[in-house]
Structure formats: structure tokens, C-alpha cells
Amino acid sequence: MAITFLDLQLCTDFAFEFEKDEKLADRYSAAAWTLYDSAIEQGWGEGQFSAAMVVAHEAKSLLEVTEDDTQESFKRRHQSGSPCDSAMERAERHVENGLPASA
């Protein structure tokens, strides 16, 4: 769930910064915060959510970087298009079906 929240936040940033698409950025951001609100409503504490975010950030550090990557090409590959579509689908499933219990 935290990785989905993080993915949506990264997609928000890319849509706003590189694509200059505020509407798309707002859509990703709204989905991320709906997911967060759902987690809190289902009993996740802010500390538990923060701890899950640490794990999500560590997972993102394992993303592949190629020698010829620019900042934009890396972000375009990992923070737009298909990865964002997948994150939106996961967020919708989490909100509709409930989240895993907090640790």
C-alpha cells in the first residue's frame, strides 16, 4: 500500500514538472491521499504509515538506472505511463477491498 502511495506521488510530480499536466497531477495526488485516508480509517496509525513509507522508499532505491539515463528519461520510464496506470489500479483496489492490516 505504501509503495502505491509513493508511486502516485512520484507520478504526480512527473505529470506536473515534466508534462505540465496539472489535471493529471491532481488526479494522481487525489488517488494517493484517498489511499492514505483509507489507511487511517482502517486503523493504520501515522507512525505505522510512516514506517511503511520507509520500506517503500528503500524499494524504490533498487530501480534500474542505465548509463545513458537522464533525469527525465529515468523519471519518464518509472514515473509515467504504465507504472502510473498500475498504481491507480492498485489504489482503487486497496480502497474498494480494504488494506492489509497494519503491523
N, C-alpha and C positions, 0 to 999 in steps of 0.2 A: 504494500500500500504506500509506504513512504517513497519507494522508487517511482511509483506512478505520480505522486505529488511532485517530486523533484523533476521528473521528465516534463510534466506540464509546465512547471515554472521555467525550465530551460527553453521549452518551445515558445512560451510567452515572450521571453527575452529575444529569441531569434526573430520571431514574427515582427516584433516591434522595431528592433535595431536594424536588421538586415532587409527585411521585406517591407518595412514601413506600413504594415497592415495592422492598424490599431484594432479593427473589428476582430480579426483572427486572434490577436494577442489577448483581447478581452475575453474571448471565448475560452481559450486555454486557461487563463487565470481564473475565471469563474468556475471552471470544472475543478481546478486544483483546490480552491477554497471550499467548494461544496464537499469535496472529498475530506478535507480537513474537518469541516463542521460535522460531517457524518461520523468521523472517527471519535470526536469529542462526545457527541451524542451517544455513541455506543460504549462509552466508558473509558476511552483512552485518555489518560492524563496528559497534560502538556509536556511533562518530563518524559513520559513514555514515547510520545510522538517525536520529541527532540532526539531521543536515543535511537529511534528507528531512522531518523534522518541522517545521523552519523553513519550508520551502516549503509544507507543509500548513497551517500557521498563517497564512501570507500569503494563501493561497487562501480561508481562512475569513473574512478581513477584507473580502472582497468580497460577503458575504451581504447580501441586501436587508433594509433596515430601513425600515418605514413610519412616517409621522408619528404615528400613533396606537398604535404598538407600546409595550407594557410589556415589562419584562424577561421576565416569564413568557410573554407571547404570542409574543415573538420566539423564546424557547427552545422553546416548545411546537411551533412551526412547523418549526424547524430541528433539534431535538434529541430528537424523539419520533416515534412512529408510523412513517410511511413511510420517512423518512430512516434511521431505525434498522434497520428491516427490510432495507433495501437494503444498509446497512453490514454486517449479519450475513451476508447472502448473498455479498457481495464477500469478506468474511473467510474464509468457508467455501471459496470457490473458490480464493483465494490459498493456503490451507493444503493443499487437495487437489491443486491443479495446479502448485504452485510459484510462487515470486515472481519478478518481473523481476530480472535481475542488478543488483547494486549498482554504482554508478558509480565 
